[in-house]
Amino acid sequence: MISKKDIYVGARIISNDSENPSSVNIKGTVQSINSTGEGEFDYTAAVLPDEEFRQLPGIKDNCYFGLTICFSFDIDLLPIQRVIQDTPHIMKKFKINLQLHNDDTKYFYNELVPMLLAYGYEISANQTEWEAPEARKDKTRIYCHPLQLAGECLPSEFKQIEQMLCHGKTYEIHKILSEQMFDYTEAEELEQYHLQYDDIIPIMLLDAFRTKQPNDYKNTRQVVETISKKIKIITIYNYFWSGDGSVSTEYVKVAYNTLLQNGKISISPKDVHQSRTEESI
């Protein structure tokens, strides 16, 4: 038996049904908690059973979107498990294409929203009737469009999202796309460029602007953009953004201007948008 003050999302529990001692004592992880009254033990917990228990008939046939609903007096806490942490800042960006069985999107949301709530997600309120809701839990974000669920999560959470969605009955999953990226802020992204490229960015620029003839020049903007795209670290914030104003482009511009001020690069007297390495031969 676990009181309200001791239960929490993420807790490891074992079932302990005193009225049915022959039942399997499943182990699992608490996904969400639902208060049912003011009392110390008035709540239920939605528990994701460990893999070894999920296919047992008593679990598989009585699950709620893959979760087992437990009462406070039927569970005990397990010792805190040491969990292998995800590599810092690495994220998964995903798109999950759906085909609805019924074109009525209300029918779809009437299933999806309770599913997400049971797994501990917070659902944003729609600002307009045309806007799809967004679900968030820790670093996980899911934009819940009826034709495509899209968002970001930690790599270790991606499999659980797939498993959760497999319990839906109002749709079929047609295609799952994902790729690795980072959750750096702009300041952290800039710090990474300094750490990874400060020693080589001058060489990259000088090589890129070098011409075969002293009177030849290259388009400054094109060279800067080419190098910017080459070194760009894909994050969840810059996924669709490149060019002027992006962190990678501004970093390359600063390095270019330093070389220009130090006389390593010269500008065409005929066109200020053309540059070449001063040592071009």
C-alpha positions, 0 to 999 in steps of 0.5 A: 500500500502506497500513500499519496505523499509517497507515490509519484510518476516514474515510481517503480511498483509491484502489485500486491493483491491480497485478495487474490494471492495466486495472481502474478505480482506484476512490476512496472512504472507509474505513468500517471496518477488520478486522485479519486478523493481526499483520503491518503489512499484515494487514487489510482495509478496507471502503470506500464508493466515491464516487458516480461508481463505485458503479454500475460493473459490477465494483463494483455486482455485487461489493459487500458492503452497498454497500461494497468490501472492499480489501486493504492492498496494493491501496490508496493514501492520497489527500490529506485532503479539505476537507469542508463541516462540518454546522452545529453542533448541528443533528441529524436525528431519524428513524424508518424503518418496516420490513416483514420478509420473514421473521417470524424476527427472528434472520434479520433481525439476522443481516443487519443487524448485519454491515451496521452493523459493516461501516459502522463502527458499534459494537453494544451488547449486549442486556441482555435477550432482548426488548431490541433492540440499539443501533448508534452511530457518532460522533453517530449512534445507531440503535435497531434494532427489527425494525419500526422503526429510529429514532435521530439523526444529523448531516444529512449522514449521513442519506442514507448511512444510507438508502443503506446500508439499501437493500442489505438483503434481509430487509426492505422499507423502508415509510416514512422520517420525519425532522425537524430538531432539536438536540443541545444539553445542558440547559445549552446549551439554557438558554443558547440561551433566554437568548440568544434570549429574555431581551430579550422574555420579560418582554413575552411574559409581561406580554402573556399575563397582561394582562386586560381587567378589573382583577379578572380573573386568568389561570391561571398554570400554563397561561400559563407552559406555553403560553409554554414550548411556544412557545419550546421548542427541540426537542432529542434529549433533550427530544423527549418532555418538556415541562412542569415540570422541562423547561428551557424551563418552568423558564426561563419560571418564573424570568422570571415570578418576577422580574416578580412580585417586581418588582411587574409581575405580581400574584396573585389574593388568592382563588387563588394559582394565578391571576395578572394583569399589574399594569397590566391595565385 
